[in-house]
Amino acid sequence: MDVIYFFSDSREGTNAASGTVARVPIFGYNKQIFKLLLDHGGQWDKAQRQFIFRHGVNSDYFSRIYKTFPCVWVDENSSAPPKIFGYLRQPLEEAAVVRSSAAAHSPLPAMSPTASRSMLCAIPSADMQTFDTGLSWISLPEKFPEHWQIKLNTELRSRKYSPQTRRSYQYYNRLLCRFLQKSPEEICCADIKQFLAAVEKERDYSASSMNLAISAIKFFYENILKNQSIDEQRRPRQDGRLPVILSKDEISTIICAESNPKHKLLLMLAYSSGLRVSEVVALKREHIDLERHVVYVKLGKGRKDRCTLLSEKAASLIAEYCAFFSISGWLFPGIPATRHLSIRSAQHIFEKATRRAEVAKRVSIHSLRHSFATHLLESGTDIRYIQELLGHSNIRTTERYTHVARRNILRIQSPLDSI
């Protein structure tokens, strides 16, 4: 369940000149909540990671809009209890926390202004009571000093780490210090274990997320603090999840459901060439060889170049698309045109097309890449060629598609059919 926290400064109904009327801190991402907040006047503050409303809005205003999410309205300068609305379409006057179908209603405890600085929004929780008490450590003051952040960033840049990796490493080290309320020098191996146990329990981190957190912390302590104690921390086993595969009919329906030629081409390339979303949005016209039917992927994952195939249908559409829109730089320009389309925009394009196609599977745009590999394997393509097309450095990564490919399974008859 996702929860939206609004923090007011007791000046509801005033004009924008009076200062901030309401703030909505964000921790994590929920597309629907982001869109609602933007559509109703929210201004995104990237530095503070929060939406700010400066238009005299109040709790009554939001209670009429947000009817599908549980919302909590907190007046920071008042001792009055928080107002709760929107939960299971309850009206404002029935504000209460529904813990289960048989549980009694109980109000949330009041929160201090300090606790409101970086309160979570849009993160799964069993109920709002657990949300407020179990994750209160998120609102604690920062304890990762700026000079350590600068040194960590310098070390990462000197090794040519990607911007996304740099952001992740900074984030997990800040989160560690904030949770423990200790500076990096004071943290020991037992503290790190406590932190990892907390994020697994309270935020339901996957094994891959926990491994990323361990890598980030280990990098800082080994390369910046020259402390090897983190080596004692054992990594969790990776989840053995299989990729969700779309059938060829489902992919055809999704592509046909998109009428915008730019968006249609993006989906076609993601599937027909097996590209990651970060690779497809970064394509340039010069990366497409229409004569040889080849797509050149420049600096893909791991900063590696590779070639992959270009289908005849996609090549035909690219030729028409580039001629009509006079494409010479980015194949999928964004706003401004000097930058390519964002990854989030590409994901949103896929999600909208999937909804139009009424595909019931829980899939993402990356499922097109999974489907590309699986369909090639089912058609008899050697797994080594598929490895090269996908850009996998280890064959074991490609081998997981053998678990979902139906090439050999199709020859096995169910015992029910022999009865």
Summary of the structure (lengths in Angstrom):
residues: 419
radius of gyration: 25.0
end to end distance: 45.4
largest distance: 78.2
contacts: 1192
relative contact order: 0.07
helix: 48%
strand: 10%
